[in-house]
């Protein structure tokens, strides 16, 4: 005699269906706990930044690091640093990891906001330079975004003005474009400037476009991977068992010249699509003789960017004093062959201020005139 089965209640059906998932996630939690208890921790920075040269650049001689991992950009400054000294550079960051004196939110009404996208030049590497015997520096010694903000505020008292450095040492135009794409909608800038160069032409075993894929799936995979110590260790173990890739030629660049130009042009187009003006700044570099053939290569990048910007009708700024053409007279403007010192930063800030004024990109703001710097140290 056949009897009908008693139907399960809704609560029992839910429990029945949830049981396999509970077992699965419980096992994952147990594996994660075991990995954290028995294996040395690996930071997301060490997971993402595997290139030996980039790893070396992420820390100073005292092995101090100011960076953390980022699933999109691979590394970024840690948030809420306060007067730490990294590679002779005093670094204070806000809650977003920007070298800026306050947190940044959606643009308040009436605020004129400039975004300066860039690398260590825009970040202000060794500006001001901290000396062990002279830790305090002249307040006028600052990166060009900070100087530009100060001068505009002095010329427009009572007006809300922000010049925000979207800049990190070691970044290429590939990373700069990815960062701008991610954040421009909520930043709502009135003007976007972009200055990249040396990192793009730096040698690498793979281009940044291949090594730092920015599509949604790749970024999501890196975000999930970096959240689990078990997955990080499994990924590194699997990577160690793979056959080593054939090394690329030493002449391979992180961002080839054509891609560099395309990235900068896309930054300008992205700014315009968000109702912001765009200014492309030619890469700075001291001379052609100290580290050949770098000077020739970066001059080629600059020439290509200049020609493309003019063809596209995009405002383009070049500061002759901060290029190889001014050597050797520009020696006093540089920390070494790549980075402008506090004097060079002031030259760049003054040139950018004049350019914004002459191009009518200040939205009715007075430009003012930079005061004469006070030199207290050679």
DRENDO-1510 file (C-alpha; in Angstrom, 1 decimal, always signed):
<recs>
REC; n; res; u; v; w
REC; 1; UNK; +0.0; +0.0; +0.0 .
REC; 2; UNK; +1.5; +3.3; -1.1 .
REC; 3; UNK; +1.6; +6.2; +1.4 .
REC; 4; UNK; +2.1; +9.8; +0.4 .
REC; 5; UNK; +5.2; +11.6; +1.8 .
REC; 6; UNK; +4.5; +14.4; +4.1 .
REC; 7; UNK; +5.6; +17.6; +2.4 .
REC; 8; UNK; +8.5; +19.5; +4.1 .
REC; 9; UNK; +7.7; +22.8; +5.7 .
REC; 10; UNK; +9.2; +25.9; +4.2 .
REC; 11; UNK; +11.6; +26.2; +7.1 .
REC; 12; UNK; +12.9; +22.6; +6.6 .
REC; 13; UNK; +13.3; +23.1; +2.9 .
REC; 14; UNK; +15.4; +26.2; +3.4 .
REC; 15; UNK; +17.5; +24.4; +6.0 .
REC; 16; UNK; +17.9; +21.4; +3.6 .
REC; 17; UNK; +19.0; +23.7; +0.7 .
REC; 18; UNK; +21.3; +25.8; +2.9 .
REC; 19; UNK; +23.1; +22.8; +4.5 .
REC; 20; UNK; +25.6; +22.2; +1.6 .
REC; 21; UNK; +26.4; +25.9; +1.5 .
REC; 22; UNK; +27.0; +26.0; +5.2 .
REC; 23; UNK; +29.3; +23.1; +5.1 .
REC; 24; UNK; +31.2; +24.6; +2.1 .
REC; 25; UNK; +31.7; +28.0; +3.7 .
REC; 26; UNK; +32.5; +26.5; +7.0 .
REC; 27; UNK; +35.3; +24.5; +5.4 .
REC; 28; UNK; +36.5; +27.7; +3.7 .
REC; 29; UNK; +36.5; +29.4; +7.1 .
REC; 30; UNK; +38.4; +26.6; +8.7 .
REC; 31; UNK; +41.1; +26.6; +5.9 .
REC; 32; UNK; +41.4; +30.4; +6.3 .
REC; 33; UNK; +41.8; +30.2; +10.0 .
REC; 34; UNK; +44.4; +27.4; +9.6 .
REC; 35; UNK; +46.3; +29.5; +7.1 .
REC; 36; UNK; +46.3; +32.6; +9.3 .
REC; 37; UNK; +47.4; +30.5; +12.3 .
REC; 38; UNK; +50.2; +28.6; +10.7 .
REC; 39; UNK; +51.6; +30.6; +7.7 .
REC; 40; UNK; +53.4; +33.9; +7.7 .
REC; 41; UNK; +51.0; +36.8; +6.7 .
REC; 42; UNK; +51.4; +38.2; +3.2 .
REC; 43; UNK; +50.2; +41.7; +2.5 .
REC; 44; UNK; +48.1; +42.6; -0.5 .
REC; 45; UNK; +51.0; +44.9; -1.6 .
REC; 46; UNK; +53.4; +41.9; -1.8 .
REC; 47; UNK; +50.7; +40.0; -3.7 .
REC; 48; UNK; +50.2; +42.6; -6.3 .
REC; 49; UNK; +53.7; +44.1; -6.6 .
REC; 50; UNK; +55.9; +41.2; -7.7 .
REC; 51; UNK; +58.3; +43.1; -9.9 .
REC; 52; UNK; +61.7; +43.3; -8.1 .
REC; 53; UNK; +62.4; +46.8; -9.2 .
REC; 54; UNK; +58.9; +48.0; -8.2 .
REC; 55; UNK; +59.2; +46.2; -4.8 .
REC; 56; UNK; +62.5; +48.1; -4.2 .
REC; 57; UNK; +60.9; +51.4; -5.1 .
REC; 58; UNK; +58.1; +50.8; -2.6 .
REC; 59; UNK; +60.4; +51.2; +0.3 .
REC; 60; UNK; +63.2; +53.5; +1.3 .
REC; 61; UNK; +66.7; +52.6; +2.5 .
REC; 62; UNK; +65.4; +51.9; +6.0 .
REC; 63; UNK; +62.9; +49.4; +4.5 .
REC; 64; UNK; +60.0; +51.7; +5.5 .
REC; 65; UNK; +56.9; +51.5; +3.3 .
REC; 66; UNK; +54.0; +54.0; +3.0 .
REC; 67; UNK; +52.0; +51.8; +0.6 .
REC; 68; UNK; +49.3; +49.2; +0.7 .
REC; 69; UNK; +47.8; +47.0; -2.0 .
REC; 70; UNK; +45.0; +48.1; -4.3 .
REC; 71; UNK; +43.1; +45.7; -6.5 .
REC; 72; UNK; +42.8; +48.3; -9.4 .
REC; 73; UNK; +46.0; +50.3; -9.1 .
REC; 74; UNK; +48.2; +47.7; -7.4 .
REC; 75; UNK; +49.7; +50.1; -4.8 .
REC; 76; UNK; +48.6; +53.3; -3.1 .
REC; 77; UNK; +49.7; +55.4; -0.2 .
REC; 78; UNK; +48.3; +54.3; +3.2 .
REC; 79; UNK; +45.6; +56.5; +4.6 .
REC; 80; UNK; +45.9; +58.7; +7.6 .
REC; 81; UNK; +49.7; +58.9; +7.7 .
REC; 82; UNK; +51.0; +61.8; +9.8 .
REC; 83; UNK; +54.4; +63.4; +9.3 .
REC; 84; UNK; +56.1; +60.1; +8.4 .
REC; 85; UNK; +59.5; +60.4; +6.6 .
REC; 86; UNK; +59.8; +58.2; +3.6 .
REC; 87; UNK; +62.9; +58.4; +1.5 .
REC; 88; UNK; +63.7; +61.9; +2.8 .
REC; 89; UNK; +60.1; +63.0; +2.0 .
REC; 90; UNK; +57.7; +64.1; +4.8 .
REC; 91; UNK; +54.3; +62.4; +4.0 .
REC; 92; UNK; +50.9; +63.1; +5.5 .
REC; 93; UNK; +47.9; +61.6; +3.9 .
REC; 94; UNK; +44.1; +62.0; +4.4 .
REC; 95; UNK; +41.6; +59.2; +4.8 .
REC; 96; UNK; +41.7; +58.5; +1.1 .
REC; 97; UNK; +45.5; +58.1; +1.1 .
REC; 98; UNK; +46.0; +61.4; -0.8 .
REC; 99; UNK; +48.9; +63.7; +0.1 .
REC; 100; UNK; +46.4; +66.4; +0.9 .
REC; 101; UNK; +45.6; +68.4; +4.0 .
REC; 102; UNK; +41.9; +67.3; +4.4 .
REC; 103; UNK; +39.6; +64.6; +3.3 .
REC; 104; UNK; +37.9; +64.9; -0.1 .
REC; 105; UNK; +34.2; +64.4; -0.6 .
REC; 106; UNK; +31.7; +65.3; -3.3 .
REC; 107; UNK; +32.3; +68.8; -4.4 .
REC; 108; UNK; +30.6; +71.4; -2.3 .
REC; 109; UNK; +28.5; +74.0; -4.1 .
REC; 110; UNK; +30.6; +77.0; -5.1 .
REC; 111; UNK; +33.9; +75.2; -4.9 .
REC; 112; UNK; +36.4; +75.4; -7.8 .
REC; 113; UNK; +38.2; +72.0; -7.9 .
REC; 114; UNK; +41.3; +71.1; -9.9 .
REC; 115; UNK; +42.5; +67.5; -10.1 .
REC; 116; UNK; +46.3; +67.0; -10.7 .
REC; 117; UNK; +46.8; +63.4; -12.0 .
REC; 118; UNK; +50.4; +62.3; -12.0 .
REC; 119; UNK; +53.3; +60.3; -10.6 .
REC; 120; UNK; +56.1; +61.2; -8.1 .
REC; 121; UNK; +56.6; +64.6; -9.7 .
REC; 122; UNK; +53.1; +65.6; -8.9 .
REC; 123; UNK; +53.2; +63.8; -5.6 .
REC; 124; UNK; +56.3; +65.9; -4.7 .
REC; 125; UNK; +59.1; +63.4; -4.1 .
REC; 126; UNK; +61.5; +64.9; -1.7 .
REC; 127; UNK; +59.7; +68.2; -1.6 .
REC; 128; UNK; +60.4; +69.4; +0.9 .
REC; 129; UNK; +63.6; +67.4; +1.4 .
REC; 130; UNK; +64.0; +66.3; +5.0 .
REC; 131; UNK; +67.6; +66.4; +6.4 .
REC; 132; UNK; +68.4; +64.6; +9.6 .
REC; 133; UNK; +69.9; +67.7; +11.1 .
REC; 134; UNK; +67.3; +70.1; +9.7 .
REC; 135; UNK; +63.9; +68.4; +9.9 .
REC; 136; UNK; +61.9; +71.7; +9.6 .
REC; 137; UNK; +61.7; +73.2; +6.1 .
REC; 138; UNK; +60.5; +76.4; +4.5 .
REC; 139; UNK; +56.6; +76.2; +4.2 .
REC; 140; UNK; +57.0; +77.6; +0.7 .
REC; 141; UNK; +58.8; +74.4; -0.4 .
REC; 142; UNK; +55.8; +72.3; -1.6 .
REC; 143; UNK; +54.7; +70.3; -4.6 .
REC; 144; UNK; +53.1; +72.3; -7.4 .
REC; 145; UNK; +49.5; +71.3; -6.7 .
REC; 146; UNK; +49.8; +72.7; -3.1 .
REC; 147; UNK; +51.5; +75.9; -4.4 .
REC; 148; UNK; +48.8; +76.4; -7.0 .
REC; 149; UNK; +46.1; +76.0; -4.4 .
REC; 150; UNK; +47.8; +78.4; -2.1 .
REC; 151; UNK; +48.3; +81.1; -4.7 .
REC; 152; UNK; +44.7; +80.8; -6.0 .
REC; 153; UNK; +43.3; +81.1; -2.5 .
REC; 154; UNK; +45.4; +84.1; -1.7 .
REC; 155; UNK; +44.2; +85.8; -4.9 .
REC; 156; UNK; +40.6; +84.9; -4.2 .
REC; 157; UNK; +39.9; +85.3; -0.5 .
REC; 158; UNK; +36.7; +83.7; +0.7 .
REC; 159; UNK; +36.4; +81.5; -2.3 .
REC; 160; UNK; +36.5; +77.7; -1.8 .
REC; 161; UNK; +39.3; +76.3; -4.0 .
REC; 162; UNK; +40.8; +72.8; -4.0 .
REC; 163; UNK; +43.8; +71.6; -6.0 .
REC; 164; UNK; +43.8; +67.8; -5.3 .
REC; 165; UNK; +46.9; +65.7; -6.2 .
REC; 166; UNK; +45.7; +62.4; -7.6 .
REC; 167; UNK; +49.3; +61.3; -7.7 .
REC; 168; UNK; +51.4; +58.4; -6.4 .
REC; 169; UNK; +55.1; +57.6; -6.9 .
REC; 170; UNK; +55.8; +55.0; -9.5 .
REC; 171; UNK; +52.5; +55.4; -11.3 .
REC; 172; UNK; +52.3; +55.2; -15.1 .
REC; 173; UNK; +49.7; +56.8; -17.3 .
REC; 174; UNK; +48.0; +53.4; -17.4 .
REC; 175; UNK; +47.3; +53.6; -13.6 .
REC; 176; UNK; +46.5; +57.3; -13.8 .
REC; 177; UNK; +43.8; +56.7; -16.4 .
REC; 178; UNK; +42.4; +53.8; -14.4 .
REC; 179; UNK; +42.3; +56.0; -11.2 .
REC; 180; UNK; +40.6; +58.9; -13.0 .
REC; 181; UNK; +38.0; +56.6; -14.6 .
REC; 182; UNK; +37.1; +55.2; -11.2 .
REC; 183; UNK; +36.8; +58.5; -9.3 .
REC; 184; UNK; +36.1; +61.4; -11.7 .
REC; 185; UNK; +32.3; +61.0; -11.4 .
REC; 186; UNK; +32.2; +61.8; -7.7 .
REC; 187; UNK; +35.1; +64.2; -7.7 .
REC; 188; UNK; +33.4; +66.5; -10.2 .
REC; 189; UNK; +36.5; +68.5; -11.1 .
REC; 190; UNK; +36.4; +71.8; -13.0 .
REC; 191; UNK; +39.9; +71.2; -14.4 .
REC; 192; UNK; +42.0; +68.1; -14.8 .
REC; 193; UNK; +45.7; +68.2; -15.4 .
REC; 194; UNK; +47.8; +65.2; -16.2 .
REC; 195; UNK; +51.6; +64.8; -16.0 .
REC; 196; UNK; +53.3; +61.5; -16.5 .
REC; 197; UNK; +56.4; +60.3; -18.2 .
REC; 198; UNK; +59.4; +58.5; -16.6 .
REC; 199; UNK; +57.5; +55.5; -15.2 .
REC; 200; UNK; +55.9; +54.9; -18.6 .
REC; 201; UNK; +59.2; +54.6; -20.4 .
REC; 202; UNK; +60.8; +52.6; -17.6 .
REC; 203; UNK; +61.7; +49.0; -18.6 .
REC; 204; UNK; +59.5; +46.1; -17.5 .
REC; 205; UNK; +59.1; +42.4; -18.3 .
REC; 206; UNK; +55.4; +43.1; -19.2 .
REC; 207; UNK; +53.6; +46.2; -20.2 .
REC; 208; UNK; +51.3; +47.7; -17.6 .
REC; 209; UNK; +48.3; +46.9; -19.8 .
REC; 210; UNK; +49.1; +43.2; -19.5 .
REC; 211; UNK; +50.3; +43.2; -15.9 .
REC; 212; UNK; +47.6; +45.5; -14.5 .
REC; 213; UNK; +44.4; +44.6; -16.4 .
REC; 214; UNK; +41.6; +46.9; -15.3 .
REC; 215; UNK; +38.5; +45.1; -16.5 .
REC; 216; UNK; +35.8; +44.3; -14.0 .
REC; 217; UNK; +36.6; +40.5; -13.8 .
REC; 218; UNK; +40.3; +41.0; -13.2 .
REC; 219; UNK; +39.9; +43.6; -10.5 .
REC; 220; UNK; +37.2; +41.5; -8.8 .
REC; 221; UNK; +39.5; +38.5; -8.8 .
REC; 222; UNK; +42.3; +40.5; -7.3 .
REC; 223; UNK; +40.0; +41.9; -4.6 .
REC; 224; UNK; +38.7; +38.5; -3.6 .
REC; 225; UNK; +42.2; +37.0; -3.7 .
REC; 226; UNK; +43.7; +39.7; -1.5 .
REC; 227; UNK; +41.0; +39.2; +1.1 .
REC; 228; UNK; +42.1; +35.7; +2.0 .
REC; 229; UNK; +45.5; +34.6; +3.3 .
REC; 230; UNK; +44.7; +31.0; +2.2 .
REC; 231; UNK; +44.0; +32.1; -1.4 .
REC; 232; UNK; +47.1; +34.3; -1.4 .
REC; 233; UNK; +49.4; +31.5; -0.3 .
REC; 234; UNK; +47.7; +29.1; -2.7 .
REC; 235; UNK; +48.2; +31.6; -5.5 .
REC; 236; UNK; +51.9; +32.1; -4.7 .
REC; 237; UNK; +52.4; +28.3; -4.5 .
REC; 238; UNK; +50.8; +27.7; -7.9 .
REC; 239; UNK; +52.8; +30.6; -9.3 .
REC; 240; UNK; +56.1; +29.1; -8.1 .
REC; 241; UNK; +55.3; +25.8; -9.9 .
REC; 242; UNK; +54.6; +27.4; -13.2 .
REC; 243; UNK; +57.4; +27.4; -15.8 .
REC; 244; UNK; +59.1; +30.8; -15.8 .
REC; 245; UNK; +57.9; +33.1; -18.6 .
REC; 246; UNK; +60.3; +34.0; -21.3 .
REC; 247; UNK; +61.7; +37.4; -20.3 .
REC; 248; UNK; +60.9; +40.4; -22.4 .
REC; 249; UNK; +63.6; +42.4; -24.1 .
REC; 250; UNK; +65.2; +45.0; -21.8 .
REC; 251; UNK; +64.0; +47.7; -24.1 .
REC; 252; UNK; +60.3; +46.8; -23.3 .
REC; 253; UNK; +58.5; +49.8; -21.7 .
REC; 254; UNK; +55.8; +49.7; -19.0 .
REC; 255; UNK; +53.8; +51.9; -21.4 .
REC; 256; UNK; +54.9; +52.1; -25.0 .
REC; 257; UNK; +54.9; +55.6; -26.5 .
REC; 258; UNK; +51.8; +55.1; -28.6 .
REC; 259; UNK; +49.9; +53.8; -25.6 .
REC; 260; UNK; +51.2; +56.6; -23.4 .
REC; 261; UNK; +49.8; +59.2; -25.8 .
REC; 262; UNK; +46.5; +57.3; -26.1 .
REC; 263; UNK; +46.2; +57.2; -22.3 .
REC; 264; UNK; +46.8; +61.0; -21.9 .
REC; 265; UNK; +44.4; +61.8; -24.7 .
REC; 266; UNK; +41.8; +59.6; -23.1 .
REC; 267; UNK; +42.3; +61.4; -19.8 .
REC; 268; UNK; +41.5; +64.7; -21.6 .
REC; 269; UNK; +38.5; +63.2; -23.3 .
REC; 270; UNK; +37.3; +61.7; -20.0 .
REC; 271; UNK; +37.6; +65.1; -18.3 .
REC; 272; UNK; +35.6; +66.8; -21.1 .
REC; 273; UNK; +32.8; +64.2; -20.9 .
REC; 274; UNK; +32.5; +65.2; -17.2 .
REC; 275; UNK; +32.3; +68.9; -18.1 .
REC; 276; UNK; +35.9; +69.6; -17.0 .
REC; 277; UNK; +38.7; +71.4; -18.8 .
REC; 278; UNK; +41.8; +69.3; -19.5 .
REC; 279; UNK; +45.5; +70.3; -19.5 .
REC; 280; UNK; +48.2; +67.9; -20.6 .
REC; 281; UNK; +51.7; +68.6; -19.2 .
REC; 282; UNK; +54.7; +67.4; -21.1 .
REC; 283; UNK; +57.0; +65.1; -19.0 .
REC; 284; UNK; +59.8; +66.8; -17.1 .
REC; 285; UNK; +63.4; +65.6; -17.3 .
REC; 286; UNK; +66.8; +67.2; -16.6 .
REC; 287; UNK; +69.3; +66.2; -19.3 .
REC; 288; UNK; +70.3; +63.8; -22.0 .
REC; 289; UNK; +73.8; +63.0; -20.7 .
REC; 290; UNK; +73.5; +61.6; -17.2 .
REC; 291; UNK; +71.5; +58.4; -18.0 .
REC; 292; UNK; +71.5; +57.7; -21.7 .
REC; 293; UNK; +69.3; +56.9; -23.6 .
REC; 294; UNK; +66.6; +58.0; -21.1 .
REC; 295; UNK; +66.8; +61.6; -22.2 .
REC; 296; UNK; +66.3; +60.7; -25.9 .
REC; 297; UNK; +63.4; +58.3; -25.1 .
REC; 298; UNK; +61.5; +60.7; -22.9 .
REC; 299; UNK; +62.0; +63.5; -25.4 .
REC; 300; UNK; +60.3; +61.2; -28.0 .
REC; 301; UNK; +57.4; +60.7; -25.6 .
REC; 302; UNK; +57.1; +64.4; -25.1 .
REC; 303; UNK; +57.3; +65.2; -28.8 .
REC; 304; UNK; +54.6; +62.6; -29.6 .
REC; 305; UNK; +52.3; +64.0; -26.9 .
REC; 306; UNK; +52.7; +67.6; -28.0 .
REC; 307; UNK; +51.9; +66.7; -31.6 .
REC; 308; UNK; +48.8; +64.7; -30.6 .
REC; 309; UNK; +47.5; +67.3; -28.2 .
REC; 310; UNK; +47.8; +70.0; -30.8 .
REC; 311; UNK; +46.1; +67.8; -33.4 .
REC; 312; UNK; +43.2; +67.1; -31.0 .
REC; 313; UNK; +42.9; +70.7; -29.8 .
REC; 314; UNK; +43.8; +69.8; -26.2 .
REC; 315; UNK; +45.6; +72.4; -24.1 .
REC; 316; UNK; +49.2; +71.4; -23.7 .
REC; 317; UNK; +51.8; +72.9; -21.4 .
REC; 318; UNK; +55.5; +72.4; -21.7 .
REC; 319; UNK; +57.9; +74.0; -19.2 .
REC; 320; UNK; +61.2; +74.4; -21.1 .
REC; 321; UNK; +63.2; +75.0; -17.9 .
REC; 322; UNK; +62.3; +71.5; -16.8 .
REC; 323; UNK; +63.3; +69.7; -20.0 .
REC; 324; UNK; +66.6; +68.5; -21.4 .
REC; 325; UNK; +66.8; +71.6; -23.6 .
REC; 326; UNK; +67.7; +73.8; -20.6 .
REC; 327; UNK; +70.6; +71.7; -19.4 .
REC; 328; UNK; +73.0; +72.5; -17.7 .
REC; 329; UNK; +71.3; +75.7; -16.5 .
REC; 330; UNK; +68.4; +73.7; -15.0 .
REC; 331; UNK; +70.6; +71.7; -12.7 .
REC; 332; UNK; +69.5; +73.8; -9.6 .
REC; 333; UNK; +65.9; +73.0; -10.3 .
REC; 334; UNK; +66.2; +69.2; -9.9 .
REC; 335; UNK; +66.7; +66.8; -7.0 .
REC; 336; UNK; +68.4; +64.4; -9.6 .
REC; 337; UNK; +67.6; +63.8; -13.2 .
REC; 338; UNK; +63.9; +62.9; -12.8 .
REC; 339; UNK; +62.4; +64.9; -9.9 .
REC; 340; UNK; +62.2; +68.7; -9.7 .
REC; 341; UNK; +63.2; +70.0; -6.3 .
REC; 342; UNK; +61.4; +72.8; -4.4 .
REC; 343; UNK; +62.7; +75.3; -6.9 .
REC; 344; UNK; +61.6; +73.2; -9.9 .
REC; 345; UNK; +58.2; +72.6; -8.3 .
REC; 346; UNK; +57.8; +76.4; -8.0 .
REC; 347; UNK; +58.7; +76.9; -11.6 .
REC; 348; UNK; +56.1; +74.3; -12.6 .
REC; 349; UNK; +53.4; +75.7; -10.4 .
REC; 350; UNK; +54.0; +79.3; -11.8 .
REC; 351; UNK; +53.9; +78.0; -15.4 .
REC; 352; UNK; +50.7; +76.1; -14.8 .
REC; 353; UNK; +49.0; +79.1; -13.1 .
REC; 354; UNK; +49.9; +81.4; -16.0 .
REC; 355; UNK; +48.7; +78.8; -18.5 .
REC; 356; UNK; +45.4; +78.3; -16.8 .
REC; 357; UNK; +44.9; +82.1; -16.7 .
REC; 358; UNK; +45.9; +82.6; -20.4 .
REC; 359; UNK; +43.7; +79.7; -21.5 .
REC; 360; UNK; +40.7; +81.1; -19.6 .
REC; 361; UNK; +40.4; +77.9; -17.6 .
REC; 362; UNK; +40.1; +79.5; -14.1 .
REC; 363; UNK; +36.3; +80.0; -14.2 .
REC; 364; UNK; +36.6; +83.7; -13.4 .
REC; 365; UNK; +39.1; +83.3; -10.6 .
REC; 366; UNK; +41.9; +85.9; -10.3 .
REC; 367; UNK; +45.2; +84.3; -11.0 .
REC; 368; UNK; +47.3; +86.5; -8.8 .
REC; 369; UNK; +51.1; +86.6; -8.9 .
REC; 370; UNK; +53.4; +84.1; -7.0 .
REC; 371; UNK; +55.5; +85.9; -4.5 .
REC; 372; UNK; +59.3; +85.6; -4.5 .
REC; 373; UNK; +60.5; +82.5; -2.7 .
REC; 374; UNK; +62.5; +82.8; +0.4 .
REC; 375; UNK; +65.7; +80.9; +0.1 .
REC; 376; UNK; +67.0; +79.7; +3.5 .
REC; 377; UNK; +69.1; +76.7; +2.3 .
REC; 378; UNK; +71.0; +76.0; -0.9 .
</recs>
